[in-house]
Amino acid sequence: MIDCCAGRRRDQNLRLTRMCHHMRRLMIERLTLSIIGVGVLFSSSLAEAPKLTRIFPAGGQCGTRVEVTCKGDFTWPLSIWAPGLQVECGETKGQLFVTVPEVANNDRYWIRLYSADGASAKLPFLVGTIGEQQEVEPNDRWREAQLIETTPITVNGVLEKSPDVDVFAVQLAAGQGLVVALEANRRLGSPMDAILQIATADGVVLAENHDDAGLDPRLHFVAPQDGSYQIRLFAFPSEPDTRIAFRGGENYVYRLTISREGYVTHTQPSGSFGARKSVQAAGWDLEGDRALPIRVDDAVSEVRVFGDLRDIRPVRFLALLPASTAGYARYALGENIEPSTSDSVASAAGQNAWHSLNLPAMVTGAIQFTGQQDKYRLQLEKGQSVALTVEAVSLDFPTVPLVRVYDMNDKVVAQFAENAPTGDAVLSFTAAEAGEYRVQVGDRYGAASSRHHYLLCVWEPQADVVLTAATEMLTVTKEMPAELEVAIKRFAGADGNVGEITVEAVSLPPGVTCESVVSKPGEPTADKVTLKFVSAGQPYQGPLLLQGRSTTPRELIRPVRSPTQLDACLESLWIRTVGSD
């Protein structure tokens, strides 16, 4: 099925308004942090900053209060930064109590510990809507399998030692479906390349998966007969070495979702430029109408990083959590685009037909037949620039996109084909002549199934810029000013090239100054600039917001992003100023 939705150009004023809201939020958050952390911040000590290496469990259920244990090197208690969550220190060293909101608009939050001596790196904390429990050792062997009585459930566990195998048991009726999905490497950063197996009670392996979602396995299994079935989990290191053996360690943290009641993997459509209020959930063994509301939370949302044209695309990715159902879905929301005037739907049987697109457009397609080629056409003017992406891998679909663009003379003018790296298709081209251009989308290997979906996005790119800080955390003392390098990546667009960019602090802690720096095209500052921070010695810790401004070819205000962590970044940094003795 295809769901096609097209809109018009971005409304720049709306995007600037969102940026202003973001600035105000960070200023309020910064003031709050300075108040709640006052007991630990008034110090000029240059002792070691707290080191946070693990939090367990690494997630929780919406609407619950979760006891979490931290590991690392730190004193206790500490101050806590965790936007979107309520987190308190317990009496025992390393003990946190995390209150997850009843309704979460994100599936991943971040937790950072800090004291007068500095701040830890931030670690992820995942949330879901189903019940949770912890792994219970020993469960290494089939005779010790941990019985899972209630589903859907998320089991929080750790492959603590090398080698380690965790085994769970679940009862299934003949013909009953079971979904088992792991979150470990991709979303939590656990250094593991895991394998999931489904076996009979006496150990015969019936199903296995390695890398359904990045290095994290997921599988769907249908029981051939009534009985008890085992779920086995083990792992190799995500960075291969010379040892061929199962591994484990205290940082091999995972969240294993087990469901006999279905599992959400995506939505139909998977994205749009329209003003949708909800979207239909899709996945394994789902029954009935399962509409997911589309909610946007600017306050705590991370920004997905791709490292290509998608970083300037007028689209943001949301995590949609189904109520009381296992799984989640990524949804691509076209930002600040007026709703499309039509919303056409074509059946799978109509895939051989040509589907007309208007820019910008977002289409959800499915490769359901071997060798299927989905066909689209665009009317372009001479000299018109077009950017085109076909995403599947980043949305956890098994499709490997094969994309070709033809002009009216059947000449290939752009392609992402057999010789391209395995992954999502990203390409751009400029129309040499006015006329109809055709886009064909298929699977590189001719594969097809009910899961071979993709998301096609076509738009006319505008000049834009991405600014990224070299480090996320900055320490400034009265005796030693701090320097921060900001990388600048410019993208030309249909409206020209980005001109001079003023990189500056939006607001600074008391006693801190930072002169703005101008990045000029064609000069050494075109690709990077260095900001210098000077402190009068007043102690402070909290978020820091920087931005880049340009007026050519149009008004642009873009935040300076933090370095990429687990395929995402924040639009704020962290600053610490040390008080004088």
N, C-alpha and C positions, 0 to 999 in steps of 0.2 A: 504494500500500500504506500502511496505517496501523499504527503501533505505539503502543499506548496503555499508559501505566504510571502508576499512581496510588499515592501514599503518604500518610502521616499527618503530623502537625505536626512542626515542627523540634524537635530535641533541643537545648535551649539550652546544656546543659552541654558538649556536644561542640563547639559553636561557641566557647565560652569557652576550652576546652582548646586549640583551634587557635590562638586569639589568644595564649595563653601561650607556645605553641611558637614563634610568630612573634616575640614579645618576646625570648625567650632567644636565638633565632638572630641577631637584630640586635645584641644585646649582645656575642655572640661575634665577629660580623663586625666590630663597631666596635673591639674589642680587637685583632683581627688587623690591621686597617688602621693602628691607631696604632703597631703594632710594625714593619710592613713599610715604613711611610712616615716613620719617625723621622728619616731623613737629610734630609728636605726640610721638615719641619714646624716645626722650632725656629727661628722667625723672627718678627719683628714687622713685617716689611715690608708696606706697603700698595700694592705694585706691581700691575700688571695681572694678573688671573687668566688662566690659559690659555684660549684660544679654540679650540674644535674645530668645524670646519665640515664635514668630510667624512672618512669612512673608506671605503677601497676595497681589496679587494672588500668589499661590505657584507653578507657572509655566508660560510658555509662548510659543508662536508659533515661529518656526524657522524663522530667517530673520527679526524679529521685535524687537522694543525697547519697553520694558514693564515698566510701572510705578508700583513700589512695595512699600507697606507700611510695615515697621517693627514695632513690638511691643516688649516691654521689659523694661529694666532699663538701660539707657545709656545716656551719653552726646552726643552732635552732633557738628560737623561732626566726622566721624570715618574713619579709614582705612578699606579696604575690601579685603578679600582673597576669590577668586572665580575662580579657574582654569577652563579654557574653556569658560568662560563668560566675557563680559566687563560690569563692574558694577561701577556706579558713585553715589556719594551722591548728593541728591537734597538740595535745600535751606531749606526746611521744615524738622524739626526733624523727623527722621524715614522714610524719603522719599529716595528711591533708584530708579535708572534707569538702567534696565538690558537689555543689547543687546545680543540677542540669535544668535548664528552663523547661517548662511544660510543653511549650511549642518552640521547636528549634528551627531556625531558617538556614542553618548550616549543619553539615555532618562532621565538620572538623573544627576544633577550637585549639588555642595554643596557651600553654602555661609556662611562665617564667618566674623564677625565684630571684630575689635581690636583697641586698643588705647594704650597709655603708661601704662595704669593700668592693662592691660591684654587682653585676648581674650574671645569671646563668644564661646559657643558650635556651631558646624556647623549645619545648617538646609538644608534639601533637596529642590531642585528646579527642577521640571519636565519640559520636553519640548516635543512638538509634532509638526506635520506638518500641522494641520488643523487650521481654524480660532478659535478665542476665544472671549468670552464675560463674563460679570459678572452677577451674580444673582442680581435681583432687588426685594427688599422688598417693600410692603408686598406681600408675595406669599404663605401664610400659608394655605389658604382654596381654594377649587375648583373654587370659583368665582373669586379668585385673582390670578389664575394660570398665570405664566409668559409665554407669547407666544413665542415659538421658531419657527421662520420663515425660517431661513437658516440652512441647515445641509450639511455636518457634522460640528459639533461645539463642543467645550469644554467649559462648563460653570464653572467658578470659583465661589465658594460660601462658606458660613459658616453657620452651624447650631448654631446660636448665643446664643440661650436661651434654657432653659428647661421648658416645652417641645417646640420643634420647628419642623415644617414640611415644607419642600420646595416643591412646586408644579409647574410643567411646563406643557404646552400644546403644542401638535404638531398635524398637519393634516396628515392623512394617507388615501390612497386609498385602496379599497378592495384588499387583497392579497399582499399588500406592506409590506416589512419587516422593522422592527425597532430594532436597537441595542442600549441599554443603558448600560454604563459601568462606574463604580465609582472607583476612586483612592483616598484613604483616609488613612486607617490604615496601610496597608502593605508597601506602598512606601513613604508616607508622615509622618507616625507616629502619625496621629490624633487618639486620644483615643476613637474611636467610632466603634461600631459594627452595621453597617448600613443595612437597608432594602430598596429595590426598588420595587415599584409596578407600573403596568400599569392598568389604569382604564378607563371606559367610561366617557363621559363628565358629566354624572349624578352620578358618583361615584361607579359604579359596578367594583370590582377588577377582572381583566381578567388574569393577570400574576403577579408572585412575585418571588423574589430571595433574599437569605440572604448572602450566603458565597461562591460564585462561585470561587473567587480568594482570598484565605485566608478569612479574615473577610469582604472583599469588594465584594459587589454583582455585577453581570453582568447578563443581560438577553437578549434573542432574542425573538421578538414577531412579529406575522404576523396578520395584521388587518383583521377581518372577514368581515368588510364592510367599505364603505367610512365614514369619520367623524373625529371629534376631539377627541383625546385621551390624558389622563393625565398621567404624570410621577410624582410619589410621592417618596420623599426621607425623611426618618427619621432614628433615630439611638438610640440604647442603649449604655451604656458605654462598652468599650472593656474589662474592668475589672469588672465583675459582683459584685453587692452589694445587700443589702436587699430591695432596692427600685425597683419596677417594673413599670417603667415609661420611656417615651421618654426623651432623654437628649440633651443637647446642651452646648455650651460654646465658648469662643473666639478662642479656639484651636481646635474646630471641623471643621477644614478646609478640603475642598474637591475639586476635579476636576471631573466633570460629563460630560462624552462624550455621545453625542446623534447623531445617524447616521441613515439615511434612504438609504445610499449609500454603505452599507457594512462595515465590521470591521475585521481587521487582528488580529488573535489570536495566530498564530504559523506559522511555515514554513514546507515545505516538501523538503528535510528532515529537522529534527530539530537539526541536528548536523552531523559532519563528521570529519574524519582525512585527508580528501583530500584537494587539493588546489583549492577549488571552488572560483569563482569570484562573483557568485550570487546564489540566492536560490529562490524558488517559494513561494510566500505568500499564506496563506490559512486562512480560517475563515468563518464568516457568510456573506452570500449574496454577495460574490465577483464574479466579472465577468471578463473574458478575462485573458490575460497573465499579471501577476503582479510579475515581478522579482525584488527582493530586493538585492542591491549590498552589499557585505560583506566588511565592512571597519573596520579597527582596529586603535584605537587611544590610544596609550600608555600614552599620556600626561595627560589625565584627567580621565582615566577609574578607576572605583572602582573594588574591587575584591569580588566576591560573597563568602560567608562563609557558610559552611555546618556543620562543627563540626565533620566530620568523614573522611573516606578514600577519599572522593571527594576533600578534600582540598589539596591533593598531586597528584591528577589526572592530566595528561598532557593535560588539557582542560580548556579553559576560556570561560565564558559566555558573549556574546555580545547582545546589544539591537539593533534590526534592525527596523528603522522607515520607513514606506512606504510613498512615496511622495503624498501629498494631499489626503491621505486616513486615516480614523480613525483606531486607534489601533496601536499595535506594536508586535514584536515577540522576544522571547529569542532564541538565536542560540548558540549551543555548538561547539566551534571551537577547534579542536585538535591542540595543539601547537607543532611546531617544529618536526612534523612527516612528512616523505616523502609521497607524494601522493600515494594512493593505485593503484595497477596495474589493478584492475577491479572495476566496479561499477554496481553490479547486482540489478535489480529491479524485484520484484515478485508481482503479482496481489493478491488482497484480496482472490480470489478464491483458491489461492495456499497455504493458510495458513496451511493446513494439511501436506504439504511437509516439509522435513527437509532442513534447510538452513545452509550451511557450513560457518564458520567464521575463519578468520586468525587474530592473535593478532598483534596489538590492533585493535579493531573493534568498530564501532558505528552504530547502527541500529535504524531507526525510524519505529515503528510498529503501527497498529491500530486494536483494538478489535471491530470488526464490527458485530459479531454474538454471541448470547448468549452461554456462556460456551466455547467460543473459547480458544484454547491453541496454542500459537505460539511456534514453535520448532526450536532449533538451535543445532549445534554440533561443537565440538572443538576437535582437535587432540592434546593431551598433552603428555609430557614426564614425566617419574616418578620423583617426587619431584618438579615439576614445580608449581609455585604459581600463582594464578589467582585472580584478583579482579573483581567484577561484580556489576554494578548498573543498576537499572531500575527506571527511573525518570518519574513521571507524575504529582504528586501533586505540586512539585516545578516549573513545567512548566505550571500550571493552567489547566491541563487536569483532568477530573473527574475519570480517572482510578485509582483504588487502587491495586497496583501490588501484584500478587501472583507468586512467583518465586521458582522453584525447580531445583536442579542440580543432575543428575544421572550419575553413572559410567557405565562401560560396563556390569556390573552385575545387572543393574536396582536398585542399592542401592542409596538412597538419601544421598549425601555427603555434601550438603549445601542447605538451604532453607530460604526463607523469606515468611512466610505463615500466616495462620489464627490467630496464637497467637502473631504475631508481632505487634508493634505499627502501627497505620494507618499512612501511609506516603510512601515516596520513599523506594525502596528496596536497601539495601547496604549489600553486603556479600563478603566473600573471602574464598578460600579453597586451599589446596595443593593436587595435584594428587598423590594418593598412588601408582598407577601403570600407566604405559604407555598405552595409548589407546584412544578410543573415549569417550568423555563426552558430555552429552546432557543437554541442558537448555530449560526449558518450562516456558513460560510467559503467564499469564492470568490475569483476574480481580478477586479479592478475592471474590466478591459477584456474579460473573457470569454475571455482567452487560456488555452491549455493546451498541455502538452508533457510529455515524460519528465523535464524539468528543473524543472517548475513545482511544487516542493515548498514546504512551510511547516512551521513548528514552532508548535503551539498550546500555550500554558501557562495554566492556570487555577488560582488559589489564593486563599485567604482571607488578605488582607494583615494583618500585625500592625504595631503602632506601631513606628516605627524612625526612624533619623536618619542622615544622611550629612554628614560633616565634611570640608571641603576647605581646604587652606592657600592663601593668596594667592600665595605664591611657594615654590619648591622648595628654594632655597638661602638660608642665613642666615649672616651674618657678625657676630660679636660681639667687641668689643674692650673692654679695661678702661676706657678713657676714654669709650666710646660704647655703651651698652646697645642691644640690638636689639629691635624689636617685630615681631610676626607676627600678621596678621589671619587668623582662621579663620572661614570661612563655615559656617553651620549650616542644613541643610535638614531640616525635620521632616515626617514622614509620619504621619498618624493611621491607626489600624488598628481591627480588630474588638475589640481589648482596650483601646481608649482612645487617649489622647494621651501623647506623651513629656513628662515633667515636667522638672524642673531637670536640667541636664547639667553635670557638672564636667569642664572641659577642662584637661588636665594633661600634663606630660612623664612618660613611663614611666621613663626613666633619663637622666641628663645627663652630659656630659663632666666631668672633674675641674675644680673651681673655677667651675662654671657653676650658677647658680640660676635658677629660674623658678617663680613663684607660680601656683598653679592659679586658674582663673577660672570662675565659675558663670554659665551661660546660663539665664535664667528666661523661661518663656512669658509673653507679653503685655508684656514689657519690652524696652527697646532692645537688650538682649543676646540676645534670642530668636533673631535671625537671624545675628549675628556677635559674636565676642569678640576681644579682643586680648591676646596673651601677651607678657610682657616678660622678656627674657633678660639677665642680668647676669653678667659674667665677671671672675674674679680675675686673669686674664692668663696662664693656662696654655695653651700652644698645643695645638691638636687639630683634626683633620678626620675626618669620617666620618658615617655614617647617624644620623639623629635620629628617635626614635619618640615620637609624641604620641597621645593617645587622649581620647575622651569617655566619661564614665560616667554612667549614670542608673539609678535604682531604680524609676522610675514610667513605665509601668504594670507593668514587670517589670525584672529586672536586664539592663542593656544595656552592653556595652563595644564601642566602635567606634573603629577607627584613624582618625587624621587623614590624609587622602589628599593626595598631591601633585597639583598642577594637571594637568589632562588634556593628554596629548601623544599624538597619533596614536590617538585613541579609547581610550586606556588611562591608568591611573595606577599608582603604586606606593603601598604602605602605609607608606612612610617618607619622610623629608625628608633634607636634607644640611646639616650645621652646621660652621662653621669658627670657631674661637676663636683670636685673635691673641695671641702672647706679648708680654710687656713687654720693652722694651729693657734 
